[in-house]
Amino acid sequence: MSNPFDSKNLVPNWNKASEILKGDVPGHPFHGNQYSESHAGRAMALAHDATEVHNREKRNGITSEQKAHDALALRHLTLGNELNEAVRHQRQAANLAGNGNNPIVRSALRGAELAAQAHFAAAKAHNDIANGKFSYAYGEKVAQLDQAEALSHVAAMASNNTMQLGERATSSS
């Protein structure tokens, strides 16, 4: 009897792995279940990048990262628009299936809408910095940079659990 934990048994069968599976054909894009990074994962990476930008600003000066803020704003805007588009499609599908008034569906959709709005707020904060819309006083500029970073993290947290966010929002109304 062979040991199932032997390293020979852990090596994939390369002949099988090189076959074209799931009905795909050579030279055409993969049509199976492709991996795509989630909104939550992209939002968390974006929040991390916002912190990195803010840390560089602390070292190099307040206006040293305006181009980076422009890129952060665009990424937040993209995530917000994608969430809104997903909500629109999911709402249509739920209504067609007769589940539009289901509390779970309503919570999920409301949470995604709120997450999108958090991304739009973060996009505006980063866009203002990118376009040089700083307050007059130095302390207010620092607070504005802190706010942009904080909004990036809020948007990431909102994207991370839209269902819980939606449940909280719908239970209070």
Summary of the structure (lengths in Angstrom):
residues: 173
radius of gyration: 22.3
end to end distance: 64.0
largest distance: 78.0
contacts: 489
relative contact order: 0.14
helix: 71%
strand: 0%
